[in-house]
């Protein structure tokens, strides 16, 4: 039975973290570890987690200094996890599908675990008003495809969920997951993996893992143009890496055009929503 780690990075999220940990413990897959990296929280996160720390499935560490969001991701993956497969669950999110990891591992075994880079489902997003399924353009409930196809068709499929991606730990480390400290470090890492291991296989499904909670502290809600410009220009790094790795040049050119269109339309939509709220 393959080992799986649920990585929970947290910083000042005492109000949410119990729900996240309970949902991780509710997974019906047996061979799991739940690894929590507290990035030197100043709230009562440590006291909130005290009731869970007697469980042998749980490992908790509080950093002596604040590393930052992406560096904390990196510490969890490179230094704290030792499993075959990992999934990241931010402390303000939670699983609702108790069989998500079991379903993912079964699909990976059926496909052939030595060639699978990651299994990816979807999640619900929740705010004060409603709960809805995150947008995806997948034409079927399940799709297996070469990694280079995932990369080239990323903006057509519009299918990504960090909390729903169970990925091979060794492949992720070899590819340099979370080395790029940007807003979309998760998306960047997955797309870079697909470039570096272009003949690997990815499994995409419409299986729901859980809920992504939308609130004012979400890093994705930042409107800083400097943050977004730095994030956006990293897509050109991926574009150049793909060409250097013998991807079709015309397909890569279309990819960067689609990336630019998608990115700035999404930013503009977020900006307009923010202005509407203020008005």
N, C-alpha and C positions, 0 to 999 in steps of 0.2 A: 504494500500500500504506500503510495507516494506521500511524502510529507508536505504539508502546506502551512505557510505562515500567513496570518492576517496581521498586517502592519498597521498600527494605529498611531500616527503622529498627532501630537496635541500641544496647544499653547493657550492657556487661560480659557479652557472650554469645559470647566467643571459643570456647567449647566446642562451639557449635552452628553458627556462622556460615558455615563452609566448606561444610557440607552445603547450607545455604540458597542460597548463591551458585552452587554447582555445579548445583543443580537448576534455578536460573533460567537459567544458561547452556545447559542441556540443552533448553530450549524450542525447538521446530522452527520457530517463527515468526521470520522474518528481521529485520524492522525493529523491534528492541527495544533499549532502554537499560536497564541495571541500575544503579540509583542508591542508594548506601548512605550513610546519615547516621548517623555514630557520635556518640552523645550524650555525648562527653567520657569515654569508658570509661577505667577505671583498670586494667583487665586487659590482656592482650596481643592485643586485637582488631586493632590496627593492624599488628602483626607477622604475625598469622595471615593477614591479607588481602593482604600484600605480593606473594604469588605470583600474585594475580589482576589486579593493577593495570596490567599491561602490555596487557591486553585492551581494545581500543577500545570495546567495548560497556559497559564498566564506568566509573562515575564514583564516586569516594569522597571524602567530606568528614568531618573530625573537628571537632566543635564545640569552641570554646575554653572554653565553660561548659556546664553541664548544663541543657538546656532543659526536660526532662521529657517523658514519653511522648507526650502529645497535641500539645504544641508541636513536637516532633520530626516527628510525622506532618504537621503543618501546613507546616513548613519544606520537607519533601520535595515536597509537592504544589504549594505556591504559589511557591516560590523556586527549586527545583532541577529539577523536571520541566518539560518543554516539549512533551510528546507529545500526541497526540489522545486516547489512552486510557491509563488507569493501573490497576494492581492493587497492593495492599499485601501484602507477604510479610514478616511478622515474622521476625527473624533466627533464632529457635528453631524455626521451621516449615520445611517444604520441599515442593516439588512432586514428585509421582510420575507425573503425566500429562504427558508431553513435548509433547503436542499441545493442551494446555488452551487456550492463548492463540489458537492457530490455529482451534480449534473455536469459541471465543467470537467471534472476528472474523468468521468465516464466517456464524455465526448472526445477528450484528448486520447484516451486509450483506444477508442474505436478508430480514430484517425491514424494513430501510430505516434506514440509519445515522443519518439526520438526526433521527429521532424517538425513537431508543433512548437511554435514560438509563443503563442498566447491564445487564450479563449476569451472572447469578449461578448458580454451581454449588454443590456441596457438598464436604465434606472428611471425611477419616477423623480420629478423635481417638485419640491413643496415650498410654498411661501405662505403668507398669511391668508391669501384668498383661496387657493385651490391646490390640487395635486394633479399632475398631468404627466403623461409619458413623454420622455425626451424624444426629440425629433430624430428619426432615422428613415432613410430611403431604401433600406434593404427590401428586395423584392420577394424574399422567402423567409420562413421562420429560422432557417439555418443555412449557412453558406460556408464552405471551406474553399479557400483560394490561396494561391502563392502570395508570399509577402509583398513581392513587387507590385502585384495587382492591387493589394490593399492600399499601398502608397499612392499609386497612380490614380486610383478611383476614389481617393479619400473624400474629395469634395463633391463627388456624385452620390456616394453612399451616405455621407454625413452621419457616420456611425462611430461614436466614441463615448466611452464611459470609463473613467479611471477606476471607480469603485467596483466596476463589473469586469475588470480585466485580470484574469488569472494568468500570470506569465512565468516562463521558465527562468528561474533565478540566475543560473549560470549564463544563459544567453544574454540576459539583461545586463549583467555585470560586464561581460565581454564587450558588449556594445556601448557601454558608458552611460547607462541610465542615470538620470538626475545629476549629470555633471554640468548642465547648463542652467544657471540660476535666472530663469525668466518666468513670466506669468504662466506660460503654457509649457512648463517643463515636462509635464506628464505626456501631452500630445507629442511634443518634440521628441521625447525619448522613444515612444512607440514607433513613430515614423522613421526615426534614425535606425532603430532595430530592423525595420523592414527593408531599409537600404543596405545595411551591413550584412544581413542574412536573407538576401532577396529570394532565395529558392526554398526557404522554410515555408511552413504552412501556418495560416491563421484561421481560426474558427470564429465566425460571427453568428450571433443568434439574437432573437428578440426575447430571450429569457430575462425576466426582470430580477435584479439582485436585491434592490432595496430603494431607499429614498435619499436623494441629495437635497439637503435643507438649504433653502435660500434665505439669507438674512443680511443685515447691513454690514456684517464683518467679513463676508465672503471676499477673498482676494480678487475673484473674477469680476467683481463689481467696480473695481477701480476705473476711473476715467482719466487718469494721468496720461497725457499724450506722450510723455517721455517713456513711461513704462510700456505703453503700447507700441511705440516706434521701435524700441529695443527688442520687444517680443516679435514684431512683424519682420524685422530684418533677418531674424534667425531662420525664417522660411527660405531665404535666399541661400543660406548655408546648406539646407537640405537639398535644395535645387542643384547646387553645385556638386554636392556629394553624390547625388543620384547620377548625374552625368559622368562623374569620375568613375562610377561603378558600372558603367556601360549600359545605363538605362537609355531607352529611346529618346533622342534629343527633342524631337517634336512633341512627344508625349510629356516630357519634362517642362517644355515651354508652356504647354496648355495648363499644366499643373500649377505653375507659378502665377499664371494669369488668373486661374480660378481661386488660388489661395488669396491673392490680393483682393479680388472682388468680394469673396466671402468674408474676409477679415474685416475690411472697412465697412461693409454693409452691416455686419454684426455690431461693430463699434458704434456706428451712427445710430442704429436702433436702440442700443443701450443708452446712448447720450440723450436721445429724444425722450425716452421713457423717464430719465432722470429729470430733465427739464419740465416735463409734464407734471411729475410728482411735486416739484418745487412750486410750480405755478398753482 
